[in-house]
Amino acid sequence: MVEECRLLFDGFVLHFDSSDRWQWEPDIHDGYTVSGVYQLLTNQDNGSSDVLGDLVWHKQVPLKVSILAWRLLQDRLPTETNLVRRGILHQDAAKCVAGCDHDETASHLFLHCVEFCSLWQYITQWLGVAGAVPSNLNDQLIQFIHCTSHSKKWKSFLQLIWLLCVWLVWNERNQRLFNNTQTPIIQLLEKVKFHSYWWLKANNATFVYGSQSRWSDPMLCLGID
């Protein structure tokens, strides 16, 4: 252990005439940022990763939500199948918490589970958009945000909604798994409306519409004809 610690400090030189300071080597000018680390980790991926990197981070979305979404797109959430792969759970324990008798992979839980995928159906009906459900989450994120030809403001709103849905589905999954409590999916839709309203209002002092108005016509409240 001592030898390993010594090796870690090999090559370091102390300068007694200068003050100590922290420095993030990949970006010595702007320093450490979560989005910067994401770009560093994915800079060898294909071109779609750059697009996804931009879509995960949203100024009106709490950082913890974006981090969870990034982990999801990298398949790094502790889903049952990932825990089986790491040797933490037995294969028999890999079933989806919704009781649909499928293994709980990320794509199954968020896209193909009969229980949880119905949230996306409610969301598209509420927003008045349509589109097929792709087989993987990366494609689904891009398609969901670009499913209309509306303005950047509308696409930013769809991006926020996607991140919020991912957050709520994962929280609901954990509530069912660890606390044995269950929220009907239709109530998750109401949570999407409620939280998206307050996220937008918290970042926009001129946002004057009440929650009931925005629920009935989100495009009107966003100033989109």
SEDO-237850 format. One record per residue (C-alpha): residue number from 0; x, y, z. Coordinates in Angstrom, 3 decimals. Example, Ala and Ser with C-alpha at 12.3 -4.5 7.8 and 13.67 -1.06 7.14 Angstrom:
<rotis>
ROTI   pami          u          v          w
ROTI      0     12.300     -4.500      7.800
ROTI      1     13.670     -1.060      7.140
</rotis>
This chain:
<rotis>
ROTI   pami          u          v          w
ROTI      0      0.000      0.000      0.000
ROTI      1      2.793      2.425      0.921
ROTI      2      4.617      1.592     -2.300
ROTI      3      1.463      2.203     -4.345
ROTI      4      1.015      5.608     -2.712
ROTI      5      4.652      6.472     -3.411
ROTI      6      4.227      5.602     -7.092
ROTI      7      1.205      7.887     -7.325
ROTI      8      3.397     10.860     -6.391
ROTI      9      6.281     10.006     -8.712
ROTI     10      6.805     12.826    -11.169
ROTI     11      5.317     15.526     -8.940
ROTI     12      7.515     18.564     -8.335
ROTI     13      6.874     21.055     -5.529
ROTI     14      7.380     24.740     -6.308
ROTI     15      7.937     26.691     -3.124
ROTI     16      7.656     30.070     -4.882
ROTI     17      4.035     29.604     -6.086
ROTI     18      0.684     29.041     -4.366
ROTI     19     -1.230     25.792     -4.579
ROTI     20     -4.327     25.747     -6.780
ROTI     21     -6.772     23.262     -8.220
ROTI     22     -6.610     22.684    -11.965
ROTI     23     -8.767     20.525    -14.231
ROTI     24     -6.297     19.375    -16.871
ROTI     25     -8.807     18.663    -19.686
ROTI     26     -9.969     22.300    -19.518
ROTI     27     -7.592     24.611    -17.668
ROTI     28     -9.570     27.726    -18.623
ROTI     29    -13.168     26.895    -17.631
ROTI     30    -12.272     24.259    -15.065
ROTI     31    -14.292     21.224    -14.008
ROTI     32    -17.928     20.932    -15.104
ROTI     33    -20.256     17.936    -15.184
ROTI     34    -21.055     18.533    -18.846
ROTI     35    -17.326     18.781    -19.560
ROTI     36    -16.729     15.396    -17.964
ROTI     37    -19.571     13.961    -20.027
ROTI     38    -17.955     15.233    -23.215
ROTI     39    -14.618     13.805    -22.106
ROTI     40    -16.113     10.374    -21.443
ROTI     41    -17.976     10.237    -24.730
ROTI     42    -15.605     12.010    -27.116
ROTI     43    -14.701      8.736    -28.798
ROTI     44    -18.286      7.701    -29.416
ROTI     45    -20.067      8.169    -32.724
ROTI     46    -21.597     11.438    -33.860
ROTI     47    -24.960     10.747    -32.242
ROTI     48    -23.308     10.876    -28.806
ROTI     49    -22.462     14.539    -29.330
ROTI     50    -26.118     15.231    -30.081
ROTI     51    -27.252     13.283    -27.024
ROTI     52    -24.723     15.127    -24.879
ROTI     53    -26.390     18.414    -25.755
ROTI     54    -29.864     17.020    -25.098
ROTI     55    -29.191     15.600    -21.633
ROTI     56    -28.189     18.940    -20.103
ROTI     57    -30.966     21.515    -19.783
ROTI     58    -30.726     24.776    -17.845
ROTI     59    -34.285     24.469    -16.498
ROTI     60    -33.862     20.873    -15.305
ROTI     61    -32.270     19.985    -11.942
ROTI     62    -28.736     18.662    -12.326
ROTI     63    -29.559     15.366    -10.585
ROTI     64    -32.170     14.657    -13.284
ROTI     65    -29.687     15.250    -16.106
ROTI     66    -27.113     13.034    -14.404
ROTI     67    -29.644     10.226    -14.084
ROTI     68    -30.561     10.614    -17.774
ROTI     69    -26.884     10.494    -18.752
ROTI     70    -26.411      7.297    -16.725
ROTI     71    -29.504      5.844    -18.376
ROTI     72    -28.265      6.528    -21.906
ROTI     73    -24.919      4.947    -20.974
ROTI     74    -26.795      1.921    -19.496
ROTI     75    -25.237      2.594    -16.098
ROTI     76    -28.347      2.630    -13.945
ROTI     77    -28.630     -0.229    -11.414
ROTI     78    -31.359     -2.057    -13.311
ROTI     79    -31.953     -5.671    -12.335
ROTI     80    -30.116     -7.030    -15.384
ROTI     81    -27.127     -4.769    -14.719
ROTI     82    -27.022     -5.985    -11.110
ROTI     83    -27.152     -9.582    -12.349
ROTI     84    -24.296     -8.837    -14.745
ROTI     85    -22.220     -7.505    -11.832
ROTI     86    -22.915    -10.599     -9.749
ROTI     87    -24.991     -8.693     -7.167
ROTI     88    -28.298    -10.429     -7.940
ROTI     89    -29.170    -13.909     -9.120
ROTI     90    -30.625    -14.253    -12.618
ROTI     91    -34.010    -15.195    -11.149
ROTI     92    -34.247    -11.726     -9.557
ROTI     93    -33.943     -9.821    -12.832
ROTI     94    -37.662     -9.507    -13.551
ROTI     95    -39.336     -6.140    -14.109
ROTI     96    -40.909     -4.631    -11.005
ROTI     97    -44.172     -4.069    -12.912
ROTI     98    -44.801     -7.830    -12.894
ROTI     99    -44.788     -8.208    -16.671
ROTI    100    -42.437    -11.232    -16.471
ROTI    101    -39.722     -9.620    -18.611
ROTI    102    -36.152     -8.988    -17.557
ROTI    103    -35.636     -5.434    -16.351
ROTI    104    -33.295     -3.886    -18.886
ROTI    105    -33.198     -0.110    -19.290
ROTI    106    -34.902     -0.228    -22.685
ROTI    107    -37.617     -2.543    -21.370
ROTI    108    -38.339     -0.471    -18.262
ROTI    109    -38.506      2.897    -20.009
ROTI    110    -39.817      1.935    -23.446
ROTI    111    -41.389     -1.491    -23.711
ROTI    112    -42.894     -2.386    -20.339
ROTI    113    -46.664     -2.466    -20.811
ROTI    114    -47.110     -0.626    -17.512
ROTI    115    -44.556      2.179    -17.818
ROTI    116    -44.643      2.745    -21.591
ROTI    117    -48.256      3.864    -21.237
ROTI    118    -46.905      7.076    -19.689
ROTI    119    -45.440      8.015    -23.086
ROTI    120    -48.874      7.434    -24.659
ROTI    121    -50.500      9.782    -22.158
ROTI    122    -47.755     12.360    -22.741
ROTI    123    -48.097     12.353    -26.531
ROTI    124    -51.882     12.675    -26.242
ROTI    125    -51.507     15.624    -23.876
ROTI    126    -48.999     17.375    -26.143
ROTI    127    -50.719     16.478    -29.396
ROTI    128    -47.659     14.812    -30.938
ROTI    129    -47.201     11.362    -32.438
ROTI    130    -44.453      8.953    -33.404
ROTI    131    -43.392      5.331    -33.356
ROTI    132    -41.535      3.918    -30.357
ROTI    133    -37.926      3.106    -31.335
ROTI    134    -36.165      0.051    -29.983
ROTI    135    -33.536      1.980    -28.005
ROTI    136    -33.520      5.006    -25.726
ROTI    137    -31.021      7.074    -27.693
ROTI    138    -33.240      7.049    -30.776
ROTI    139    -36.347      7.611    -28.689
ROTI    140    -34.882     10.742    -27.073
ROTI    141    -33.945     12.278    -30.420
ROTI    142    -37.256     11.342    -32.050
ROTI    143    -39.321     12.651    -29.149
ROTI    144    -37.647     16.055    -29.151
ROTI    145    -37.766     16.417    -32.935
ROTI    146    -41.220     14.949    -33.478
ROTI    147    -42.599     18.359    -34.513
ROTI    148    -41.438     21.174    -36.745
ROTI    149    -42.089     23.833    -34.101
ROTI    150    -39.619     26.381    -32.725
ROTI    151    -36.550     25.859    -30.545
ROTI    152    -38.682     26.824    -27.535
ROTI    153    -41.047     23.929    -28.208
ROTI    154    -38.170     21.481    -28.723
ROTI    155    -36.600     22.686    -25.476
ROTI    156    -39.905     22.018    -23.737
ROTI    157    -40.071     18.487    -25.198
ROTI    158    -36.515     17.924    -24.016
ROTI    159    -37.535     18.969    -20.496
ROTI    160    -40.567     16.670    -20.608
ROTI    161    -38.454     13.684    -21.702
ROTI    162    -35.974     14.214    -18.881
ROTI    163    -38.804     14.592    -16.382
ROTI    164    -40.520     11.402    -17.562
ROTI    165    -37.302      9.444    -17.195
ROTI    166    -36.864     10.815    -13.666
ROTI    167    -40.416      9.977    -12.617
ROTI    168    -40.361      6.467    -14.079
ROTI    169    -37.137      5.634    -12.258
ROTI    170    -38.486      7.032     -8.978
ROTI    171    -41.720      5.077     -9.400
ROTI    172    -39.729      1.927    -10.106
ROTI    173    -37.772      2.437     -6.871
ROTI    174    -40.918      3.121     -4.868
ROTI    175    -42.446     -0.138     -6.064
ROTI    176    -39.269     -2.113     -5.510
ROTI    177    -38.144     -0.791     -2.124
ROTI    178    -41.284      0.652     -0.490
ROTI    179    -43.970     -1.577     -2.003
ROTI    180    -46.033      1.479     -2.954
ROTI    181    -47.549      2.077     -6.369
ROTI    182    -48.712      5.232     -8.164
ROTI    183    -51.141      4.789    -11.071
ROTI    184    -49.567      5.807    -14.358
ROTI    185    -52.267      8.399    -15.001
ROTI    186    -51.111     10.127    -11.800
ROTI    187    -47.552     10.138    -13.123
ROTI    188    -48.896     12.208    -16.007
ROTI    189    -50.229     14.730    -13.486
ROTI    190    -46.780     14.809    -11.868
ROTI    191    -45.251     15.539    -15.260
ROTI    192    -47.604     18.491    -15.691
ROTI    193    -47.034     19.768    -12.156
ROTI    194    -43.236     19.507    -12.078
ROTI    195    -42.732     20.839    -15.608
ROTI    196    -44.866     23.849    -14.728
ROTI    197    -42.820     24.661    -11.639
ROTI    198    -39.486     24.038    -13.353
ROTI    199    -40.436     26.516    -16.056
ROTI    200    -41.881     29.021    -13.606
ROTI    201    -38.796     28.864    -11.360
ROTI    202    -36.591     29.920    -14.277
ROTI    203    -38.912     32.515    -15.801
ROTI    204    -40.076     35.403    -13.643
ROTI    205    -42.515     36.560    -16.356
ROTI    206    -44.281     33.205    -16.575
ROTI    207    -47.784     34.348    -15.563
ROTI    208    -49.997     31.425    -16.559
ROTI    209    -51.501     29.274    -13.829
ROTI    210    -50.937     25.543    -13.758
ROTI    211    -54.476     24.726    -14.900
ROTI    212    -54.079     26.892    -18.032
ROTI    213    -50.759     25.309    -18.925
ROTI    214    -52.087     21.807    -18.427
ROTI    215    -54.874     22.427    -20.912
ROTI    216    -52.752     24.215    -23.532
ROTI    217    -48.970     24.012    -22.987
ROTI    218    -48.213     25.550    -26.399
ROTI    219    -50.227     28.672    -25.531
ROTI    220    -48.354     29.131    -22.271
ROTI    221    -45.040     28.764    -24.077
ROTI    222    -46.073     31.512    -26.482
ROTI    223    -46.255     29.146    -29.461
ROTI    224    -49.070     29.566    -31.973
</rotis>
